[in-house]
Amino acid sequence: MSPLVGESTLPPRKVTTLTQNAVIDLLGVLAYGELTAFDRLAEDARMAPTTAGRAALATMAAAEMGHYKLLCDRLAELDADPEKAMSPFTAPIDSFHDSTRPSTWLEGLVKAYVGDGLAADFYREVANFLDDSTRTLVLSVLADTGHASFAVREVRAAILADPAIGGRLALWARRLVGEAMTQSQRVIAERDQLAELLITGTGDLAGVGELLNRITTAHTERMGQLGLSS
Protein backbone atom coordinates (compact mmCIF):
# COMPACT_ATOMS: atom_id res chain seq x y z
CA MET A 1 0.00 0.00 0.00
CA SER A 2 1.01 3.60 -0.48
CA PRO A 3 2.39 5.98 2.14
CA LEU A 4 0.08 8.42 3.87
CA VAL A 5 0.14 10.86 0.96
CA GLY A 6 -3.01 12.93 0.98
CA GLU A 7 -4.38 11.46 4.19
CA SER A 8 -7.25 13.55 5.46
CA THR A 9 -6.21 16.21 7.95
CA LEU A 10 -9.77 16.59 9.18
CA PRO A 11 -10.51 15.31 12.68
CA PRO A 12 -12.22 11.90 12.77
CA ARG A 13 -16.01 12.22 12.46
CA LYS A 14 -17.61 9.10 13.88
CA VAL A 15 -20.99 7.92 12.63
CA THR A 16 -22.82 7.03 15.80
CA THR A 17 -25.59 5.24 13.89
CA LEU A 18 -23.14 3.16 11.88
CA THR A 19 -24.57 -0.32 11.46
CA GLN A 20 -22.55 -3.48 11.82
CA ASN A 21 -23.45 -4.41 8.23
CA ALA A 22 -21.54 -1.39 6.93
CA VAL A 23 -18.47 -2.37 8.95
CA ILE A 24 -18.70 -5.94 7.68
CA ASP A 25 -18.95 -4.67 4.10
CA LEU A 26 -15.89 -2.47 4.57
CA LEU A 27 -13.84 -5.24 6.17
CA GLY A 28 -15.00 -7.65 3.48
CA VAL A 29 -13.85 -5.49 0.59
CA LEU A 30 -10.56 -4.78 2.33
CA ALA A 31 -9.98 -8.48 3.03
CA TYR A 32 -10.53 -9.46 -0.58
CA GLY A 33 -8.34 -6.57 -1.67
CA GLU A 34 -5.51 -7.85 0.54
CA LEU A 35 -5.95 -11.40 -0.74
CA THR A 36 -5.74 -10.28 -4.36
CA ALA A 37 -2.79 -8.03 -3.49
CA PHE A 38 -0.94 -11.13 -2.33
CA ASP A 39 -1.76 -12.91 -5.59
CA ARG A 40 -0.67 -9.96 -7.73
CA LEU A 41 2.58 -9.27 -5.90
CA ALA A 42 3.53 -12.94 -6.03
CA GLU A 43 2.77 -13.01 -9.76
CA ASP A 44 4.57 -9.72 -10.45
CA ALA A 45 7.61 -10.97 -8.54
CA ARG A 46 8.19 -13.51 -11.30
CA MET A 47 8.63 -10.65 -13.79
CA ALA A 48 11.35 -9.02 -11.69
CA PRO A 49 14.57 -8.43 -13.65
CA THR A 50 16.71 -9.15 -10.58
CA THR A 51 16.68 -11.61 -7.71
CA ALA A 52 16.61 -8.71 -5.26
CA GLY A 53 13.48 -7.32 -6.91
CA ARG A 54 11.80 -10.71 -6.81
CA ALA A 55 12.62 -11.13 -3.14
CA ALA A 56 11.35 -7.62 -2.33
CA LEU A 57 7.95 -8.27 -3.87
CA ALA A 58 7.69 -11.72 -2.32
CA THR A 59 8.29 -10.16 1.10
CA MET A 60 5.58 -7.58 0.47
CA ALA A 61 3.19 -10.32 -0.66
CA ALA A 62 3.72 -12.12 2.65
CA ALA A 63 2.84 -8.91 4.51
CA GLU A 64 -0.44 -8.66 2.59
CA MET A 65 -1.40 -12.14 3.77
CA GLY A 66 -0.78 -11.01 7.32
CA HIS A 67 -3.19 -8.13 6.76
CA TYR A 68 -5.73 -10.50 5.26
CA LYS A 69 -5.64 -12.69 8.37
CA LEU A 70 -6.15 -9.70 10.67
CA LEU A 71 -9.25 -8.66 8.73
CA CYS A 72 -10.66 -12.18 8.73
CA ASP A 73 -10.09 -12.46 12.47
CA ARG A 74 -11.97 -9.20 13.01
CA LEU A 75 -14.85 -10.40 10.84
CA ALA A 76 -15.02 -13.58 12.91
CA GLU A 77 -15.17 -11.45 16.07
CA LEU A 78 -18.22 -9.76 14.57
CA ASP A 79 -19.79 -13.20 13.97
CA ALA A 80 -19.44 -12.70 10.22
CA ASP A 81 -18.26 -15.37 7.81
CA PRO A 82 -15.20 -13.90 6.04
CA GLU A 83 -15.92 -15.67 2.76
CA LYS A 84 -19.51 -14.43 2.74
CA ALA A 85 -18.36 -10.91 3.64
CA MET A 86 -15.94 -10.88 0.71
CA SER A 87 -18.29 -12.42 -1.85
CA PRO A 88 -20.08 -9.19 -2.98
CA PHE A 89 -16.73 -7.68 -3.94
CA THR A 90 -15.03 -10.54 -5.74
CA ALA A 91 -16.58 -9.81 -9.15
CA PRO A 92 -15.77 -6.06 -9.36
CA ILE A 93 -12.27 -6.47 -7.92
CA ASP A 94 -11.52 -9.43 -10.21
CA SER A 95 -12.92 -7.47 -13.16
CA PHE A 96 -10.59 -4.56 -12.40
CA HIS A 97 -7.54 -6.79 -12.21
CA ASP A 98 -8.50 -8.80 -15.29
CA SER A 99 -8.82 -5.60 -17.34
CA THR A 100 -5.58 -4.10 -16.03
CA ARG A 101 -3.20 -7.04 -16.06
CA PRO A 102 0.36 -5.63 -16.39
CA SER A 103 2.51 -6.89 -19.23
CA THR A 104 5.83 -5.70 -17.84
CA TRP A 105 7.64 -5.39 -14.52
CA LEU A 106 7.29 -1.61 -14.53
CA GLU A 107 3.58 -1.70 -15.31
CA GLY A 108 3.11 -4.01 -12.34
CA LEU A 109 4.94 -1.59 -10.04
CA VAL A 110 2.91 1.37 -11.28
CA LYS A 111 -0.34 -0.55 -10.87
CA ALA A 112 0.40 -1.45 -7.26
CA TYR A 113 1.65 2.02 -6.39
CA VAL A 114 -0.99 4.09 -8.18
CA GLY A 115 -4.00 1.74 -8.10
CA ASP A 116 -3.53 0.48 -4.56
CA GLY A 117 -2.59 3.96 -3.41
CA LEU A 118 -5.82 5.41 -4.75
CA ALA A 119 -7.85 2.75 -2.96
CA ALA A 120 -5.88 3.18 0.25
CA ASP A 121 -6.49 6.93 0.27
CA PHE A 122 -10.22 6.31 -0.04
CA TYR A 123 -10.31 3.75 2.78
CA ARG A 124 -8.27 6.01 5.05
CA GLU A 125 -10.88 8.70 4.53
CA VAL A 126 -13.65 6.25 5.36
CA ALA A 127 -11.74 5.13 8.45
CA ASN A 128 -12.43 8.57 9.92
CA PHE A 129 -16.08 7.56 10.23
CA LEU A 130 -15.47 4.33 12.15
CA ASP A 131 -15.21 3.38 15.79
CA ASP A 132 -11.74 3.54 17.33
CA SER A 133 -10.89 -0.17 17.18
CA THR A 134 -12.06 -0.64 13.60
CA ARG A 135 -10.31 2.55 12.48
CA THR A 136 -7.06 1.36 14.05
CA LEU A 137 -7.32 -1.98 12.28
CA VAL A 138 -8.11 -0.40 8.90
CA LEU A 139 -5.19 2.01 9.15
CA SER A 140 -2.82 -0.77 10.17
CA VAL A 141 -3.67 -2.98 7.19
CA LEU A 142 -3.31 0.00 4.86
CA ALA A 143 0.19 0.76 6.15
CA ASP A 144 2.95 0.74 3.56
CA THR A 145 4.70 -2.64 3.31
CA GLY A 146 7.72 -1.09 1.60
CA HIS A 147 6.28 -1.16 -1.88
CA ALA A 148 5.97 2.62 -2.21
CA SER A 149 9.62 3.55 -1.94
CA PHE A 150 10.64 0.47 -3.91
CA ALA A 151 8.27 1.31 -6.79
CA VAL A 152 9.35 4.96 -6.87
CA ARG A 153 13.02 4.02 -6.96
CA GLU A 154 12.59 1.42 -9.72
CA VAL A 155 10.30 3.51 -11.93
CA ARG A 156 12.33 6.71 -11.66
CA ALA A 157 15.53 4.82 -12.47
CA ALA A 158 13.90 3.28 -15.54
CA ILE A 159 12.67 6.68 -16.77
CA LEU A 160 16.11 8.18 -16.24
CA ALA A 161 17.60 5.43 -18.37
CA ASP A 162 14.92 5.74 -21.08
CA PRO A 163 12.71 8.88 -20.90
CA ALA A 164 10.28 7.45 -23.45
CA ILE A 165 9.16 4.95 -20.82
CA GLY A 166 7.65 7.81 -18.81
CA GLY A 167 5.02 8.62 -21.42
CA ARG A 168 3.90 5.02 -21.76
CA LEU A 169 3.68 4.53 -18.01
CA ALA A 170 1.73 7.79 -17.58
CA LEU A 171 -0.88 6.53 -20.08
CA TRP A 172 -0.99 3.21 -18.23
CA ALA A 173 -1.53 4.99 -14.90
CA ARG A 174 -4.39 7.06 -16.30
CA ARG A 175 -6.04 3.90 -17.57
CA LEU A 176 -5.68 2.32 -14.13
CA VAL A 177 -7.38 5.26 -12.46
CA GLY A 178 -10.26 5.23 -14.92
CA GLU A 179 -10.87 1.52 -14.39
CA ALA A 180 -10.57 1.87 -10.62
CA MET A 181 -13.14 4.68 -10.50
CA THR A 182 -15.57 2.69 -12.64
CA GLN A 183 -15.38 -0.37 -10.39
CA SER A 184 -15.54 1.73 -7.20
CA GLN A 185 -18.73 3.41 -8.38
CA ARG A 186 -20.17 -0.01 -9.14
CA VAL A 187 -19.44 -1.28 -5.65
CA ILE A 188 -20.86 1.77 -3.88
CA ALA A 189 -23.98 1.75 -6.06
CA GLU A 190 -24.66 -1.89 -5.21
CA ARG A 191 -23.92 -1.67 -1.46
CA ASP A 192 -26.37 0.65 0.23
CA GLN A 193 -24.61 0.40 3.60
CA LEU A 194 -21.32 1.68 2.18
CA ALA A 195 -23.06 4.49 0.33
CA GLU A 196 -24.88 5.54 3.49
CA LEU A 197 -21.65 5.42 5.49
CA LEU A 198 -19.92 7.65 2.95
CA ILE A 199 -22.67 10.25 2.77
CA THR A 200 -23.40 10.27 6.51
CA GLY A 201 -19.72 10.46 7.38
CA THR A 202 -18.96 13.38 5.07
CA GLY A 203 -22.15 15.22 6.01
CA ASP A 204 -23.65 15.68 2.54
CA LEU A 205 -22.87 15.45 -1.17
CA ALA A 206 -20.64 18.52 -0.91
CA GLY A 207 -18.61 16.66 1.70
CA VAL A 208 -18.30 13.71 -0.66
CA GLY A 209 -16.99 16.10 -3.30
CA GLU A 210 -14.36 17.45 -0.90
CA LEU A 211 -13.30 13.91 -0.07
CA LEU A 212 -12.87 13.09 -3.77
CA ASN A 213 -10.86 16.28 -4.26
CA ARG A 214 -8.45 15.23 -1.52
CA ILE A 215 -8.04 11.83 -3.14
CA THR A 216 -7.42 13.43 -6.54
CA THR A 217 -4.78 15.72 -5.03
CA ALA A 218 -3.06 12.76 -3.41
CA HIS A 219 -3.07 10.90 -6.73
CA THR A 220 -1.45 13.86 -8.50
CA GLU A 221 1.26 13.98 -5.83
CA ARG A 222 1.83 10.25 -6.15
CA MET A 223 2.24 10.50 -9.91
CA GLY A 224 4.76 13.29 -9.39
CA GLN A 225 6.77 11.09 -7.04
CA LEU A 226 7.00 8.49 -9.79
CA GLY A 227 8.15 11.14 -12.24
CA LEU A 228 4.96 10.79 -14.31
CA SER A 229 2.47 13.40 -15.49
CA SER A 230 -1.09 12.96 -14.31
LINKAMO-V457972 format. One record per residue. N is the residue number from 1. RES is the residue in one letter. PHI is phi as a letter, one per 20 degrees, with the letter a starting at -180 (NA if undefined). PSI is psi in whole degrees, 0 to 359 (NA if undefined). D_LAST is the distance of its C-alpha to the last C-alpha in Angstrom with 1 decimal. Layout:
N,RES,PHI,PSI,D_LAST + N,RES,PHI,PSI,D_LAST
This chain:
1,M,NA,163,19.3 + 2,S,e,164,16.8 + 3,P,f,177,18.2 + 4,L,f,45,18.8 + 5,V,f,126,15.5 + 6,G,m,12,15.4 + 7,E,f,141,18.8 + 8,S,g,135,20.7 + 9,T,e,2,23.1 + 10,L,f,149,25.3 + 11,P,f,148,28.7 + 12,P,g,134,29.3 + 13,R,d,103,30.7 + 14,K,f,144,32.9 + 15,V,e,106,33.9 + 16,T,f,337,37.6 + 17,T,e,13,38.1 + 18,L,g,127,35.6 + 19,T,e,158,37.3 + 20,Q,f,330,37.6 + 21,N,f,323,36.2 + 22,A,f,319,32.8 + 23,V,f,317,32.8 + 24,I,f,319,33.9 + 25,D,g,313,31.1 + 26,L,f,314,28.5 + 27,L,f,327,30.2 + 28,G,f,314,30.6 + 29,V,f,324,26.9 + 30,L,f,318,26.1 + 31,A,f,315,29.0 + 32,Y,f,327,27.9 + 33,G,f,319,24.4 + 34,E,f,321,25.9 + 35,L,f,315,28.3 + 36,T,f,330,25.7 + 37,A,f,320,23.7 + 38,F,g,312,26.9 + 39,D,g,314,27.3 + 40,R,f,317,23.9 + 41,L,f,321,24.1 + 42,A,f,320,27.6 + 43,E,f,316,26.6 + 44,D,f,330,23.7 + 45,A,g,329,26.1 + 46,R,f,345,28.2 + 47,M,e,358,25.5 + 48,A,f,136,25.4 + 49,P,f,348,26.5 + 50,T,c,158,28.6 + 51,T,f,323,31.0 + 52,A,f,319,29.4 + 53,G,f,319,26.0 + 54,R,f,316,28.0 + 55,A,f,322,29.9 + 56,A,f,314,26.9 + 57,L,f,325,25.3 + 58,A,f,322,28.8 + 59,T,f,318,29.3 + 60,M,f,323,26.2 + 61,A,f,319,27.3 + 62,A,f,322,30.7 + 63,A,f,323,29.1 + 64,E,f,323,27.4 + 65,M,f,325,30.9 + 66,G,f,319,32.3 + 67,H,f,318,29.9 + 68,Y,g,316,30.9 + 69,K,f,320,34.5 + 70,L,f,317,34.1 + 71,L,f,319,32.6 + 72,C,f,322,35.4 + 73,D,f,319,38.0 + 74,R,f,321,36.8 + 75,L,f,319,37.0 + 76,A,f,323,40.5 + 77,E,f,331,41.4 + 78,L,e,11,40.5 + 79,D,m,34,42.8 + 80,A,d,140,40.0 + 81,D,f,117,39.8 + 82,P,g,318,36.5 + 83,E,f,319,36.5 + 84,K,f,322,37.2 + 85,A,f,327,34.5 + 86,M,e,336,31.8 + 87,S,g,324,33.1 + 88,P,f,345,31.3 + 89,F,d,356,27.9 + 90,T,f,317,28.6 + 91,A,f,308,28.0 + 92,P,f,323,24.5 + 93,I,f,317,23.3 + 94,D,f,321,25.0 + 95,S,f,318,23.6 + 96,F,f,312,20.0 + 97,H,f,325,20.9 + 98,D,f,325,23.0 + 99,S,e,353,20.3 + 100,T,c,42,17.7 + 101,R,f,121,20.2 + 102,P,f,147,18.8 + 103,S,d,351,20.8 + 104,T,c,166,20.2 + 105,W,g,313,20.3 + 106,L,f,322,16.8 + 107,E,f,322,15.4 + 108,G,f,319,17.6 + 109,L,f,316,16.3 + 110,V,f,320,12.6 + 111,K,f,313,14.0 + 112,A,f,319,16.1 + 113,Y,f,313,13.8 + 114,V,e,310,10.8 + 115,G,f,310,13.1 + 116,D,f,325,16.0 + 117,G,f,319,14.2 + 118,L,f,315,13.1 + 119,A,f,318,16.7 + 120,A,f,320,18.2 + 121,D,f,319,16.7 + 122,F,f,313,18.2 + 123,Y,f,330,21.5 + 124,R,f,322,21.8 + 125,E,f,314,21.6 + 126,V,f,327,24.3 + 127,A,g,335,26.3 + 128,N,f,342,27.1 + 129,F,e,4,29.3 + 130,L,d,167,31.3 + 131,D,f,163,34.6 + 132,D,g,313,34.7 + 133,S,f,320,35.5 + 134,T,f,321,32.9 + 135,R,f,318,30.2 + 136,T,f,317,31.2 + 137,L,f,312,31.1 + 138,V,g,313,27.7 + 139,L,f,326,26.2 + 140,S,f,322,28.1 + 141,V,f,344,26.9 + 142,L,e,358,23.2 + 143,A,f,147,23.9 + 144,D,f,130,22.0 + 145,T,e,7,24.2 + 146,G,o,353,23.0 + 147,H,f,326,20.2 + 148,A,g,302,17.4 + 149,S,f,325,18.9 + 150,F,f,313,20.0 + 151,A,f,316,16.7 + 152,V,g,314,15.1 + 153,R,f,314,18.2 + 154,E,f,316,18.5 + 155,V,f,316,15.0 + 156,R,f,323,15.0 + 157,A,f,321,18.6 + 158,A,f,320,17.9 + 159,I,f,323,15.3 + 160,L,f,322,17.9 + 161,A,f,328,20.6 + 162,D,b,92,18.8 + 163,P,g,333,15.8 + 164,A,f,335,15.6 + 165,I,f,326,14.5 + 166,G,g,317,11.1 + 167,G,f,317,10.3 + 168,R,f,319,12.0 + 169,L,f,328,10.4 + 170,A,f,318,6.7 + 171,L,f,319,8.6 + 172,W,f,317,10.5 + 173,A,f,320,8.0 + 174,R,f,323,7.0 + 175,R,f,318,10.8 + 176,L,g,315,11.6 + 177,V,f,317,10.1 + 178,G,g,315,12.0 + 179,E,f,319,15.1 + 180,A,f,318,15.0 + 181,M,f,320,15.1 + 182,T,f,313,17.8 + 183,Q,f,326,19.9 + 184,S,f,317,19.6 + 185,Q,f,324,20.9 + 186,R,f,315,23.6 + 187,V,f,312,24.8 + 188,I,f,322,25.0 + 189,A,f,329,26.8 + 190,E,e,346,29.3 + 191,R,d,96,30.0 + 192,D,g,324,31.7 + 193,Q,f,319,32.1 + 194,L,f,320,28.4 + 195,A,f,318,27.7 + 196,E,f,320,30.6 + 197,L,f,316,29.5 + 198,L,f,312,26.1 + 199,I,f,318,27.7 + 200,T,f,319,30.6 + 201,G,f,321,28.7 + 202,T,e,345,26.4 + 203,G,o,314,29.4 + 204,D,a,185,28.3 + 205,L,f,329,25.6 + 206,A,f,322,24.3 + 207,G,f,323,24.0 + 208,V,f,318,22.0 + 209,G,f,319,19.6 + 210,E,f,321,19.4 + 211,L,f,314,18.8 + 212,L,f,325,15.8 + 213,N,f,320,14.4 + 214,R,f,321,14.9 + 215,I,f,320,13.2 + 216,T,f,318,10.0 + 217,T,f,318,10.4 + 218,A,f,321,11.1 + 219,H,f,317,8.1 + 220,T,f,318,5.9 + 221,E,f,320,8.9 + 222,R,f,318,9.1 + 223,M,f,319,6.0 + 224,G,f,322,7.6 + 225,Q,f,328,10.9 + 226,L,f,345,10.3 + 227,G,n,24,9.6 + 228,L,d,149,6.4 + 229,S,e,143,3.8 + 230,S,e,NA,0.0
